[in-house]
Amino acid sequence: MYVCLCVGVTDRDIESAVSDGARSWRAVREATGCAGQCGKCACTGKQVMREAISREFEMEPDLAYAV
């Protein structure tokens, strides 16, 4: 789904930025260019980022305990 029409950023672009290590909206904006022009996509972009970060934390194993 397109999140930012001005720059052509998709939800997958945001998810990719998160999987590459972006953990803040600023980092996602710098990596994708999302919300750099009109800014109307910021709310949707932040929500996509939060969901992607949540999925990343669900996938990371708990390193405090050996498996």
N, C-alpha and C positions, 0 to 999 in steps of 0.2 A: 504494500500500500504506500502511496506517496504521502509523505508527511509534510515536506516543504516543496511547494510547487515552484517557488522562485529559483531555487538552486537544483531541484530535482533529487532531493534526498528521500530515500525510502526507509521503511521500518527496518529492513534488512541492513541498510547502511548503518543505522544507529546500533542495531544489535551487533554488527561486526566491530564497531568502535568499542563497544563494551567488552566484547570477547578479546579485543586487543589491549584491554587494560584501562579504558576510560571509566572513571568511577564518579565523575561529577558532570553537571550540565555544561560547565565551561569546557571540560575536556572533550565532550561529545561535540559541542559546537565547533571547537577548533579542528577536530578530526573530520567533520562532515560538512561544515558550512551552514548547517541547519540554523534557521532563525537569524541569519545574518543580514537580511534585507528588511522585509516588512514586519517580521516577528510574530505573525498571527499563528504560526505553527508551534510556538514554544510550548504551550500547554500539552499538546498532543505528543510532541517530541519528548518532553520530560516524562510523560506517562510511559511511553515506549521504553525509555531508558530505565525507569524504575523497574518495570517488568523484566527487562533483560538482566539487570543486576540481580534481581531476586532469583531468577533461574540460574545465574552463575553461582550464587551462594548455595543453592540447593544441590548443584552438581559437584561442588568442592567437597572432598572428604574431610572429616574431622581429623586434623593432624595431631590432636592431643592423645589419641588412642591408636595403638598399633592394631592393624587388622590381621 
